[in-house]
Amino acid sequence: MPWDNGRDPAVDLVRGIAVVCMVVAHVRVWAPTDAVPVRAALLVVNNVASPLFALVMGVSAGVVLTRARRPVAGRTFVLRNLVRGVILIAIGVALEQLHTFVAIVLQSLGATLVVAAPLTLLSATVLTGLAVVTFAAGPAVNAAARAVLDPARVSSDAWVDQVLQWFVLSTHYRVVSLLPFVLIGVVLARRGLSRRVAVGSLVVGVLAGVAVVGLWLTGTGIGRSEVVSGDLTDSLLDLALTGCAFGAIVLLARWPRASSAVTAMAPVRAVGALALTSYVLHVALIALVTRTVDWQARADHWPLLAGGILVGTVLACWMWWRLVGRGPVERLMAVATDRIT
């Protein structure tokens, strides 16, 4: 496997780009978005971030299962990931207390990991089937939950309602929508993230994109009717963007002639290696700006503030990675999980 002799740059690069897209999607609220090309670009960045991260989270689980040195499997693997999922939820809840405008994804990702952990031990064929079934059923499940449950629960702070939001009710991220990406990520890792796998990802992304265009031609979907997060059009768009992005990034990382470009992207790979740290850091920076700079000043100086948060997060992670190694939040996570045997 590509990760048998150390970190795989393809995995870190995909994860890093996913986190960078998350940061851009969050700081974009301060930027004027009147121009159509700008709105289109932000739509792509916003839609690809969370499913791409969910996909690479599944890849990371597959790496742990298949690596030559210190592989983890069976009961130990499941228990460690259950604990990781709970910790992700706890960190997400803590970040919510900063009261920023950021829709924190960690609770849904953590809950998804809890659900996916025991499933990842199934065969690749079964996992692929589960990914297809959960992806196909997701829009109907989301719609049914919203139709049956009280709409007030979407924004309720009650614990039971927050759990429902993480799973089906959130207008941003849901276990139902993220789970198929995690499952297929495990399958892709088991197949070694080869160039053939990357091409297959591109093909799936293109086919999903054709379906999105087909919906548009029939008068539904983006630009033609209301698109609700988690509905069929939104899910197909997520699949199209994620499949194409993942395939293109892995192909780039696997192409020998692009080795210098991959090396030059070390800062982004560092963000991928310190993904949880970088996520916490950029939310903390947004909270700092929100509390110290008034709204008008944020709008007037958005390039400096948004660019500062993005560049600051990337450079901080790069320097930490080079000088120290594993990120501080990742180290704390390891303290809680690596001792589980």
C-alpha positions as CSV (number, residue, x, y, z in Angstrom):
1,M,0.0,0.0,0.0
2,P,1.2,3.6,-0.6
3,W,1.2,4.2,3.1
4,D,3.3,1.2,4.2
5,N,6.5,3.3,4.4
6,G,5.1,6.4,6.0
7,R,2.4,9.1,5.4
8,D,0.8,9.0,1.9
9,P,1.0,12.5,0.4
10,A,-2.2,11.8,-1.6
11,V,-4.3,11.2,1.6
12,D,-2.8,14.3,3.3
13,L,-3.4,16.4,0.2
14,V,-7.0,15.4,-0.1
15,R,-7.7,16.0,3.6
16,G,-5.8,19.4,3.5
17,I,-7.7,20.6,0.5
18,A,-11.0,19.6,2.2
19,V,-10.1,21.6,5.3
20,V,-9.0,24.6,3.2
21,C,-12.3,24.5,1.4
22,M,-14.1,24.5,4.8
23,V,-12.1,27.6,5.9
24,V,-12.9,29.4,2.6
25,A,-16.6,28.4,2.9
26,H,-16.7,30.0,6.4
27,V,-14.8,33.2,5.9
28,R,-16.7,33.9,2.6
29,V,-19.5,35.5,4.6
30,W,-17.5,38.7,4.9
31,A,-16.9,39.0,1.1
32,P,-19.3,40.6,-1.4
33,T,-20.8,37.8,-3.6
34,D,-22.7,39.7,-6.3
35,A,-20.7,38.5,-9.2
36,V,-22.1,35.2,-10.7
37,P,-18.6,33.6,-11.2
38,V,-17.8,34.3,-7.5
39,R,-21.1,32.8,-6.4
40,A,-20.5,29.7,-8.5
41,A,-17.0,29.3,-7.2
42,L,-18.2,29.6,-3.6
43,L,-21.0,27.1,-4.3
44,V,-18.4,24.6,-5.5
45,V,-16.1,25.2,-2.5
46,N,-19.0,25.1,0.0
47,N,-20.5,21.9,-1.4
48,V,-17.3,19.9,-1.8
49,A,-15.8,20.5,1.7
50,S,-17.8,18.3,4.0
51,P,-18.4,15.3,1.8
52,L,-14.7,15.3,0.7
53,F,-13.6,15.3,4.3
54,A,-16.1,12.5,5.1
55,L,-14.6,10.5,2.2
56,V,-11.1,11.0,3.4
57,M,-12.2,10.1,6.9
58,G,-13.2,6.8,5.5
59,V,-9.9,6.5,3.6
60,S,-8.1,7.2,6.9
61,A,-10.0,4.3,8.5
62,G,-9.1,2.1,5.6
63,V,-5.4,3.1,6.0
64,V,-5.4,2.0,9.6
65,L,-6.9,-1.3,8.6
66,T,-4.5,-2.1,5.8
67,R,-1.2,-0.6,6.8
68,A,1.8,-3.0,7.0
69,R,3.1,-1.5,10.3
70,R,0.9,-1.5,13.4
71,P,-2.4,-2.3,11.7
72,V,-5.5,-2.1,13.9
73,A,-8.5,-4.2,13.3
74,G,-11.4,-6.0,14.9
75,R,-12.7,-5.0,18.3
76,T,-9.8,-2.6,19.0
77,F,-10.4,-0.7,15.7
78,V,-14.1,-0.4,16.5
79,L,-13.6,0.8,20.1
80,R,-10.9,3.3,19.1
81,N,-13.2,4.9,16.5
82,L,-16.2,4.9,18.8
83,V,-14.1,7.0,21.2
84,R,-12.8,9.2,18.4
85,G,-16.4,9.8,17.3
86,V,-17.4,10.8,20.8
87,I,-14.4,13.1,21.1
88,L,-15.2,14.8,17.8
89,I,-18.8,15.4,19.0
90,A,-17.4,16.9,22.3
91,I,-15.0,19.2,20.5
92,G,-17.8,20.3,18.1
93,V,-20.1,21.0,21.0
94,A,-17.3,23.0,22.7
95,L,-16.7,25.0,19.5
96,E,-20.5,25.8,19.4
97,Q,-20.0,27.7,22.7
98,L,-17.9,30.3,20.9
99,H,-21.2,31.4,19.2
100,T,-19.7,32.1,15.8
101,F,-21.7,31.9,12.6
102,V,-19.9,28.7,11.6
103,A,-22.0,25.6,11.2
104,I,-19.7,23.2,13.1
105,V,-19.4,19.9,11.2
106,L,-17.6,17.9,13.9
107,Q,-20.8,16.6,15.7
108,S,-22.2,15.1,12.5
109,L,-18.7,13.7,11.5
110,G,-18.3,12.2,15.0
111,A,-21.7,10.6,14.9
112,T,-21.0,9.3,11.4
113,L,-17.8,7.7,12.7
114,V,-19.7,6.1,15.5
115,V,-22.2,4.5,13.1
116,A,-19.5,3.6,10.5
117,A,-16.9,2.1,12.8
118,P,-18.4,-1.4,13.1
119,L,-19.5,-1.4,9.4
120,T,-16.0,-0.8,8.1
121,L,-15.0,-4.3,9.1
122,L,-17.4,-5.8,6.5
123,S,-16.1,-6.9,3.1
124,A,-15.5,-4.3,0.4
125,T,-18.4,-5.7,-1.7
126,V,-20.9,-5.3,1.2
127,L,-19.5,-1.8,2.0
128,T,-19.9,-0.7,-1.6
129,G,-23.5,-2.0,-1.5
130,L,-24.2,-0.2,1.7
131,A,-22.7,3.0,0.4
132,V,-25.0,2.9,-2.7
133,V,-28.1,2.0,-0.6
134,T,-27.5,4.8,2.0
135,F,-26.7,7.3,-0.7
136,A,-29.9,6.5,-2.7
137,A,-32.1,6.4,0.4
138,G,-30.6,9.5,2.1
139,P,-32.8,12.2,0.3
140,A,-36.0,10.3,1.1
141,V,-34.9,9.8,4.8
142,N,-34.1,13.5,5.2
143,A,-37.4,14.5,3.6
144,A,-39.4,12.1,5.7
145,A,-37.7,13.3,8.9
146,R,-38.4,16.9,8.1
147,A,-42.0,16.1,7.3
148,V,-42.8,14.1,10.4
149,L,-40.8,16.0,13.0
150,D,-41.7,19.5,14.3
151,P,-39.8,22.1,12.3
152,A,-38.9,23.9,15.5
153,R,-36.5,21.0,16.3
154,V,-34.2,22.1,13.5
155,S,-33.0,25.0,15.6
156,S,-33.7,23.7,19.1
157,D,-31.0,23.6,21.7
158,A,-32.5,20.6,23.5
159,W,-30.1,17.7,23.6
160,V,-32.5,15.2,21.9
161,D,-33.1,17.8,19.2
162,Q,-29.4,18.4,18.7
163,V,-28.9,14.7,18.2
164,L,-31.7,14.6,15.6
165,Q,-30.0,17.6,13.9
166,W,-26.7,15.7,13.7
167,F,-28.4,12.7,12.1
168,V,-31.2,14.0,9.9
169,L,-32.5,17.5,10.7
170,S,-29.6,19.8,10.2
171,T,-29.7,22.2,7.2
172,H,-26.0,21.8,6.8
173,Y,-24.5,18.4,7.7
174,R,-26.2,15.0,8.6
175,V,-25.1,11.5,9.3
176,V,-27.5,10.2,6.7
177,S,-25.8,12.3,4.0
178,L,-22.2,11.8,5.1
179,L,-22.3,8.0,5.9
180,P,-22.1,6.8,2.2
181,F,-19.0,8.9,1.6
182,V,-17.2,7.4,4.7
183,L,-18.1,3.9,3.6
184,I,-16.9,4.3,0.1
185,G,-13.7,6.0,1.4
186,V,-12.9,2.7,3.3
187,V,-13.4,0.8,0.1
188,L,-11.1,3.1,-1.9
189,A,-8.4,2.7,0.7
190,R,-8.7,-1.1,0.6
191,R,-8.0,-0.9,-3.1
192,G,-4.8,1.1,-2.5
193,L,-5.8,4.5,-3.9
194,S,-4.2,3.6,-7.2
195,R,-4.5,5.6,-10.4
196,R,-7.2,3.2,-11.5
197,V,-9.2,4.0,-8.4
198,A,-8.7,7.7,-9.0
199,V,-10.0,7.4,-12.6
200,G,-13.0,5.4,-11.3
201,S,-13.7,8.2,-8.8
202,L,-13.6,10.7,-11.7
203,V,-16.0,8.7,-13.8
204,V,-18.5,8.5,-10.9
205,G,-18.2,12.2,-10.3
206,V,-18.8,13.0,-14.0
207,L,-21.8,10.7,-14.2
208,A,-23.3,12.4,-11.1
209,G,-22.6,15.8,-12.7
210,V,-24.5,14.6,-15.8
211,A,-27.4,13.7,-13.6
212,V,-27.3,17.1,-12.0
213,V,-27.4,18.7,-15.5
214,G,-30.2,16.3,-16.5
215,L,-32.3,17.5,-13.6
216,W,-31.7,21.1,-14.6
217,L,-32.8,20.3,-18.2
218,T,-36.0,18.9,-16.9
219,G,-36.7,22.1,-15.0
220,T,-35.7,21.0,-11.5
221,G,-32.6,21.4,-9.4
222,I,-30.0,24.2,-9.3
223,G,-31.2,27.4,-10.8
224,R,-34.6,25.9,-11.6
225,S,-36.2,25.1,-8.3
226,E,-35.5,25.2,-4.6
227,V,-32.6,23.0,-3.6
228,V,-32.7,21.8,0.0
229,S,-29.6,20.5,1.7
230,G,-29.7,16.7,1.6
231,D,-32.3,16.4,-1.2
232,L,-31.6,14.5,-4.5
233,T,-30.0,17.4,-6.3
234,D,-27.8,18.4,-3.4
235,S,-26.7,14.8,-2.9
236,L,-25.9,14.4,-6.6
237,L,-24.0,17.7,-6.6
238,D,-22.0,16.5,-3.6
239,L,-21.1,13.3,-5.3
240,A,-20.2,15.0,-8.5
241,L,-17.9,17.5,-6.9
242,T,-16.4,15.0,-4.4
243,G,-15.8,12.3,-7.0
244,C,-14.1,14.7,-9.4
245,A,-12.0,16.5,-6.7
246,F,-10.9,13.2,-5.1
247,G,-10.0,11.6,-8.4
248,A,-8.1,14.6,-9.7
249,I,-6.1,15.1,-6.4
250,V,-5.1,11.4,-6.2
251,L,-4.1,11.4,-9.9
252,L,-2.0,14.4,-9.3
253,A,-0.3,12.9,-6.2
254,R,0.4,9.6,-8.1
255,W,1.8,11.3,-11.3
256,P,5.6,11.1,-11.1
257,R,6.0,14.3,-13.2
258,A,3.9,16.2,-10.6
259,S,6.1,15.3,-7.7
260,S,7.6,18.8,-7.6
261,A,4.1,20.3,-7.5
262,V,3.0,17.9,-4.7
263,T,6.2,18.9,-2.8
264,A,5.4,22.6,-3.2
265,M,1.9,21.9,-1.7
266,A,3.5,20.9,1.6
267,P,1.6,23.6,3.5
268,V,-1.7,22.2,2.3
269,R,-0.5,18.7,3.1
270,A,0.4,19.9,6.6
271,V,-3.2,21.2,7.1
272,G,-4.3,17.6,6.1
273,A,-1.9,16.1,8.6
274,L,-3.2,18.4,11.3
275,A,-6.8,18.5,10.1
276,L,-8.5,18.6,13.5
277,T,-6.0,21.2,14.9
278,S,-6.5,23.4,11.8
279,Y,-10.3,23.1,12.1
280,V,-10.3,24.2,15.7
281,L,-7.7,26.9,15.0
282,H,-9.6,28.6,12.2
283,V,-12.9,28.5,14.2
284,A,-11.1,30.2,17.1
285,L,-9.7,32.8,14.8
286,I,-13.1,33.5,13.4
287,A,-14.5,33.9,16.9
288,L,-11.7,36.3,17.8
289,V,-12.4,38.5,14.7
290,T,-16.1,38.4,15.3
291,R,-15.7,39.6,18.9
292,T,-13.1,42.3,18.2
293,V,-14.1,43.7,14.8
294,D,-17.5,45.2,14.1
295,W,-19.6,44.0,11.1
296,Q,-19.0,47.0,8.9
297,A,-15.2,46.8,9.4
298,R,-15.3,43.1,8.6
299,A,-17.1,43.9,5.3
300,D,-14.7,46.8,4.5
301,H,-11.6,44.8,5.2
302,W,-12.7,41.3,4.3
303,P,-9.7,40.5,2.1
304,L,-7.3,41.1,5.0
305,L,-9.5,39.3,7.6
306,A,-10.5,36.4,5.5
307,G,-7.1,36.0,3.9
308,G,-5.4,36.4,7.2
309,I,-7.4,33.5,8.8
310,L,-6.9,31.3,5.8
311,V,-3.1,32.0,5.4
312,G,-2.6,32.1,9.2
313,T,-4.2,28.7,9.6
314,V,-2.2,27.1,6.8
315,L,1.2,28.6,7.8
316,A,0.6,27.8,11.5
317,C,-0.1,24.1,10.7
318,W,2.9,24.0,8.3
319,M,5.3,25.3,10.8
320,W,4.0,23.1,13.6
321,W,4.2,20.0,11.3
322,R,7.8,20.8,10.3
323,L,9.0,21.7,13.8
324,V,6.9,19.5,16.1
325,G,5.1,16.9,14.0
326,R,1.6,15.6,15.1
327,G,-0.8,18.4,16.0
328,P,-1.8,19.3,19.5
329,V,-5.4,18.2,19.2
330,E,-4.4,15.0,17.4
331,R,-2.0,14.3,20.3
332,L,-4.8,14.6,22.8
333,M,-7.0,12.4,20.6
334,A,-4.2,9.8,20.6
335,V,-3.8,9.9,24.3
336,A,-7.5,8.8,24.6
337,T,-7.5,6.2,21.9
338,D,-4.1,4.6,21.3
339,R,-4.1,2.9,24.7
340,I,-7.3,1.0,23.8
341,T,-6.2,-2.6,22.9
